[in-house]
Amino acid sequence: MASMNVRSGDTVEIIVGGVEDFGKRGKVIVADPKTGRVIVEGLNMVTKHKKPRSAQEQGGKVERPRAIDVSNVMLVCPKCGKATRVAHVLGDHGKFVRACKKCGAKIDVKEEKKQVKKQTKTAAKTASKKSKAVKPAAEE
């Protein structure tokens, strides 16, 4: 099991491979950490010959994207637009987030904001539960 710095939804650039896809960029559709492979939208296309299984189904040649090893793609920084390696820096709330090695911009800003919202909601819920527990004790 390999650790991956690429997640689904990221934009990546192919850094190794055939002449037709080398240097092209695309969005990651599926990232599989168990196999260490990613499927990039519109890149590394293969032709599959599909046989019709019933009278209603249509056969023919179907193009679909094929998985690429994660070591053959490089993350593209959303801020500077360059293909970069990934640094892991400590975020504002004590969790490590991905960052660009070239410009230093944080890549997981949206996820960090979601975590902050989740933490504030849980803190508000626990505070309201504590205040409800304190009120009956004060009345007695």
Disulfide bonds with the S-S distance in Angstrom:
none
